């Protein structure tokens, strides 16, 4: 598989929708997670990211303009102690969290949780649900991660196809999955394996690349998290277009 340049992938795509990037920093010392949201409608663009203890939520920037919260207000990020990070593009974050906390020793809680969910009911797009989980082993200074996408069968809502990908972390390499292949009407879903991308050393560098490369009209918010693999430190960046 080709190693893609994240800046190029984003700058050449006006509407990847929502996206998750997970991987290991170039120096091999940190896990890096990025999640961004975009929007074409006023309702989708009327959002900001907001941190709270144990996670991160979306909320309406202007409550008076919020028309339908069902698919746009959720917790994109939740942590399970220091050892597990969960990141998704919808309320399935809470589903994964519930399964992981109920069965902390299960190796399949992520998959079991998402087996209970489907793509979003937003015909005609049937937006895929994308999800990621990181599990850290600070004693070994390492981690592994999983990504998933739940999508309709080529736009046919009668069938939900569920795909899961498991990765051992490699220095300087991440994997990028997003909801849409590109802009359109209806919007075509992402297809194929998550794209393998090169990663920098720090959260700041990753945030700069992603935010600067997203389409100016459609980008809404960005969350980047950096976890030191020796367990000593974490760092987070939130950028909201609405201020």
N, C-alpha and C positions, 0 to 999 in steps of 0.2 A: 504494500500500500504506500502511496506517495505521501511524503511529509509536506503538509500544506502550510502556507503562510497565513496566519489568522487575519492579519490586516488586509490581505488581498481578498480572502473569502468574504469578509464583511463589507469592504468598500465596493465590491463588484455586485453586491446583492442588496437591492433597495428594501427588501422586506423578508428577512429570515424569520421574523416574528419574535418568538421568545427563544432564548438559547442558553445552553449550559456548557461550560468548559471545565474539565477537571484534569489535573495532571501534576507532575512534579517539576519544581523549579529547575532551571538550568544547572545550578550549583548542587542539586541533589539534596538540599537541606530542608526544603519546605514543600508542603502540599499547597496547591493553588486551586481555588474554585472561583468561577465567575458565572453570574446569572444576569441576563438583561431582558428587558421587556420593550416592545415596540407597540405602536398603535396607529390605526388609520382612522378610527371614529373618534368623535369628541369624548365619548364615554371611556374608551380605552386609553386615550391620551391624558385623561384627567386623573392621574395617579402619581403617587410618590412611594418610595421605599422608606420604611421606618423600623429601626431596630428596637427590640424589647428583650428582656432578660430571657435567654434561652432560644431566641429566634429572631426572625425578621418578617414583617408583614407588608402588604400593600394597603394603602388607604387612599380615599378620594382626596385630591388636592383641594377641590371646591365641592363641598358636600351638596350644595344647591344644584350642581350640574350632574350629580350621580343618578343615572337613569335605571341601571340594572347591575347590581353588585354580584350576581350569581357566579360569574366566571372570571371576574377581574379582582375581587377582594379575597385574599387568601394569605396563607403563610408560605412564602417560597422556601424559607430556610428554617430548620429546627435542628437543635443539637441534642444528643443523648449523652449527657456527661461530657467528658473531654474526648471520649474514644470514638464517637460516631457523629458525622455530619450528614444531614439529609437535605437535598435541594431539588425542587420540582417546579413545574409551571402551573400548579393548581392545588386544590384542596386535598389531593392525594398525598401531599406532604404529611398531613395528619394521619392518614391511613397507614402509611409506612411507619410513622412514629409509633402508632398504637401497636402494630404488629411487632416491631423491634423491642419495645419496652415490655410487651407481654411475654415474649420468648427471647430473652437476651442472649441465649446460647445457640439459637437457631441459625443455621447457615443459609436458610432459604426464606427468612422473614420478608426480605425485600420483594422477592418474586411472589411469595404467597399473598402479600398485601396487594400487589398490583394485579394479581389474578382476579381480585374482586372489583376492579375498576375498568372503565372503558374510555375511549376518546371522548372529547367534549361534545355535548348535544347541540352544536351550533350550526345546523344545516344552513347552506350547502357545503360549508368548509370542513365540518367534522374534525376540528383541530386536534392533532395528536396530543396526548399527555406524555411529556418527557420528564424523566426522573433520574436522579443520581444519588449515590450513597458512598461515603468514604469511611473506612474503618482503619483506625490508627493503631500501630504497635510501637509505642514510644520507647520501649525497652530495646527494640531492634532498630529504631530510627527509620521506620518505613511505614507504608500503608498500601492498601489496595482499594480499588473502587469499582463500582458497577454503574452502568447506564442502562436505561430502558426507554422504549417508545411503544405506546399503545395507539394503534391507528386503524382506521377503517380499511376495508379491502378495496383499495383503489377507488375510494369515494363511495363504496357501497356500504351503507350503515348496518346492514343485516349481519355483518361479520366484523369482529374486532380481532386484529392480529397483534400479538404481543411479542416483542423482541427484547432480548436481554444480552448484555455484553459485560464481560468480566475482564478487568485489567490489573496486571501487576505494574506498579509505578516505575517509570524510567526517567532518568534525569533529562530535563529539557523537552519532554514530550507530554502532550495532553490530548484529550479527545473532545470533540466539539459536536454536539447534536442540537438541532433546532427544529422548530415546529413546521416551518414551511420551506419548500425548495426555493421559492422566489415569490414575487408578487403575482397576482392574477385574480380572476373572478370566475368560478370559485378559486380559492388560493390552493395551489398544489402542495400536498403534504411532503415533508422530508422523506427521502427514501435512500436505501443503502445503509452501509455501516457508518457509525460516527466517524467524522473526519479527523485524521491524525494531524495534529498541529504542533508547531514548535512553540515553546514557552520561554519567557524571560526568567530573571532571577527573583523579581519582587512583585508584590501586589500593586504597587504604584505603577510599575512598567506595564503590567497587564491591563490595569484600568485605563491608562493613557492610550494604549493601542486599541482597545475595544471601543471606548467612548468616542475617540476621534474618527474611527472607521465606520461607525454606524450611521445610517442615513439620517441627515440632520432633521428632516421633516417628520420622520417616523419614530425616532428613538425617544424613550420615555425615562427609563431608570436603569441603573447598573449597580450590582452588588459584587464586590470582590473580597474573598477571604483568603488569608495566608496563615498556615499552621506550621510552626516549627516542629520538625519531626523528632527533635529531642524532648518535646513536651514543654519547653520553656516559655513559649510566647505565641500569641496570635495577633493578627492585625486585620482590620476590616476597613473597607472603603465603600461608601454609598454616594452615588452621584444621581441627582434628580434634575431633569430638565425644568420641571416646575419648581420654583423657589418662592 
